[in-house]
Amino acid sequence: MTQQTVDHHIAKTLFKDMGWRGLRSLQNNAYSEIRVGKNTLLTAGTASGKTEAALLPVLSLLMEDEKLFNSQTPVMLYCAPLKALINDIYSRIKKLTARTGLTTYCWHGDVSAAEKKEALQSASIIVTTPESIEGMLISGKIDQDHFFKNLRFILIDELHALINGPRGAQLASLIERLNAISQYDLQKIAMSATIGNPDEVLQWIQGGSQRETVHVDDSKSGKKMLMIRKKSLEQLLADVNRMLATKGKGIIFTASKQEAEILNHFFVRKGVRCLLHHGSIGKQIREEMEDTFKNNPDFKLMVATTTLEMGIDIGDVAYVFFYSVPRSAASFMQRLGRAGRKTGIAKSLIYVNTELENEKKLMNEHLHLFANIQLLIDNTVEPIDMIDFYPQILAHQIIAMTLSKGTLHFNDLSILKNAYSFKGIGHQELGILIQSMNKEGYISVRGEEIRMGHIGNNLFSGSGIGEFVSVFDAGKTYQVLHGKKEIGQIHYATISSQKKLEGGNFSQRFILAGKAWKVVQSDPFKKTLQVVPTEKGVKPMWLGKSVGIAGRFADAAKRFVLQPQYPENIVVDDDVMEALMESTDKLRLTVSEESAYTVQMVSRKRSLDMKVYTYAGEIKNMLYSFLIPEFFDCVKTVKYDWRSVWFKSFQGIEMEDFFRWVEALDFDTFEQILSEKLKEESKKIGELIFQDRFADLVDERVLIKAFIKIFWDRLEKAEPTLKTQLA
C-alpha cells in the first residue's frame, strides 16, 4: 500500500502532520484484506501499529462511500476494555480524521450527558466499552433501530483481554444484536497481542457473519534483553536510579493495585519523582499521570498494573521492570513489548525472590519464571479459554433484549444463536433456562411472547441499570471523593479491616492514587467516601478473583525444569542463578521425561499420603480432584493446585490405572459421574471459570451442564507439549 491508496485527507494527516515515513508490513497486509470486506484478526506486539492497521482501511472506506460518510448515525463502533485505552484511542482517531469531516465521540461511564447527547445527534464513530454498548441497546432514550441502522464496522481492541470472560460472551451477543439491527453484515476487525489458539478465536469473530474471516499475524518479536535480579527494594531503587541517569523512561509493573500503591509510596519517600497508574484511580488523576509521563521530561518513572499493558500511547519507554513474576505468558509478553517501541533500545528487568520462609511460595514463583522463559523461547503464549456454553450470559441477554424491545418473541432469540458463547447450548437447555427464569419471575412467558417479570424489573430500579450492564463481578467498592474530585475507588475490605483492628473509633485512613487520605464522611447507600489529605494511611486492599494457571503455562514450567536453558539475551545475576538452580534440583523430583505425571508417597500407620504432580493447570487438576475419589473407594478428600493433586489413601493404589480409566471415559459416563459431584462445588467452579455475577439467573441443571461441558473439553483438547506441536 502506498500513500496514494489511503484516502488523501487521512494520508495528508499521516505523512504531513504526524511525520509518518511509510507504512509497516502489518498495515500493508491488513489493508488489502480489510478493503475487500473480510473480517480480520490482527495480532502483533504492543506498539506495533495494530490500531492504524485497522483504522486506515476502514476510514478510507468510510470516506469513499457517500452514504456512510453523510450518515448522521454511527457507521463504526470501536470497542476496548479500558476507559484509559478508550480515551487514548479517541484522541488518535480524532487526529487521524481531523481533515475528513467524520465525527468521533467517546461513550462510557465517565462521559457527560451533554457529550452523549451530541453523539446521538451527529456521531460517525463511537469509541466505547461492551457495557456501554449494552447500555445504548437497552436505553429508553435511544431509538436503537434508527441509531444503529447504518452501522458498518465494529473494531475490537485488545481482544485477548475481553474474549475469555463474561465480557467476551456479552460482546459476542451484542455484535449479533447489532448485526440484526444494521442494514449491513457488520465487518469485524479485532486487534490483539500474540494469541495461543488463533483458529478458535477466528470462530468467535466469525459468529453469524457471512464474510470470510482471516488472520493477519506480525507477532514474531526480536530478542529483547532480560535481566533477572534478586528481589529487594534496595536493588530496585539502585536500578531505577541508574535508569534516571540516562535519557530513558521506565515502567514498573506490579502484580496488584496494592503493590503498585506501596511501591509508589516507597519511591516518593526516597525522593524519586514517581507516577502511579491503575484501574482504581480516578479518571482525571489517571489522565494527568499519562500526560505527565508522556510530555514532562522530569517524570521518567511510572508504577502500573495491567492498565498500561495495553496500547495506551505514553511515549517511548526504554525500561520495563517486573517487581513480581507474571502468572501468565500473555501478560509477560505484553509488558515486555512496552519497551523500545520507537528507539529500539529496550531493557527489561525482573525481580525474583531467592529465599522465603514459605518454600512452596518460593517454588511457585520460580516455576512462574521458568514458564515465562520457556514460552518466551517458544515465542508463544497460553491459549485463550474459549467457552461455547455460557448460560448465565444467555439469560442476561434474554432479559436485556426483553427490556430493549418490551415484548420478545421466541423467534427473536435466534439472533443470539450465532454468538460463539452459546453454540454449545441446545434447545433442551434453552427450554429449561427459560422455564426457570419464568418461574423465578425474571421474565414472564405468555404463549410465544416474553415480557419482563416482576423480579426482572427490580434489576433496573435505582442504580440497577448500571449494575446490570456490567456482567463481571467488581466486588464491593466505594467511590473516594475529595470535594467533587474523584480520587478513585477502594474496596470495602480496606475500611472493614481497620474496624476490626481499631474498634468503633477507627480512623479510616488509607493511601490511594499515591497520597494518604482520611475519611470524613461515609455514605453506604451511594457507596461514597468523602476524604481529606492526611500524613499517613494504611495500604489499601482490593479483593478479587485471581485467574487460574493455564495448562500450557504449567506444561512450560515442567519442560523448563526437565531441560533448563537461559538464552544469551537473558542475563541472570549470580546469586539468583544459584537459587534457581537449587530450586530446579528440588523440582526435578516432581517431573518425569517418561511419564505425564510423577507420584510422591509417604507411608503413615494407617494410610498413605500421596501427591501426584501433573503440571496440568488449575482447571484440569480440579477435574482430577473430582474424579479420583470416584475411581478409588479408598480415597475420600482430594485437594489440588495448578501443578498437583494430593490426598490420603487407605490402601495402595496405582495412578496409572486412574489415568487409563480417564482416557477411556465416554461422555455419557463422564456426565453421570460429575452431575452430583458438581452440585456441591458449583460456587467454587463458577468463581474460577466464569467470574460473572449472574449464576442466580440460571437453573442449576443447566449450570452443571455448562461445567461438565467445560471439563469435558479439557479432556478432549488435551494439549500436546509445544515440542510436539512444533514438530
Helices and strands as residue ranges (DSSP letters): G 3-5, H 8-12, I 13-17, H 25-35, E 39-44, H 50-64, H 66-69, E 76-79, H 83-96, E 104-107, H 113-122, E 125-128, H 130-138, H 144-147, E 153-156, G 159-161, H 166-181, E 187-192, H 198-206, E 213-218, E 225-230, H 233-244, E 250-253, H 257-269, E 275-277, H 283-295, E 301-304, G 306-308, E 319-322, H 329-336, E 347-352, H 359-378, H 391-405, E 408-409, G 410-418, G 420-422, H 427-440, E 443-446, E 449-452, H 454-458, H 464-469, E 477-482, E 485-491, H 492-502, G 503-505, E 509-512, E 515-523, E 528-533, H 551-562, E 570-572, H 574-587, G 588-590, E 598-603, E 608-613, H 618-631, E 635-640, E 644-649, H 655-664, H 667-689, G 695-697, H 700-716, H 722-726
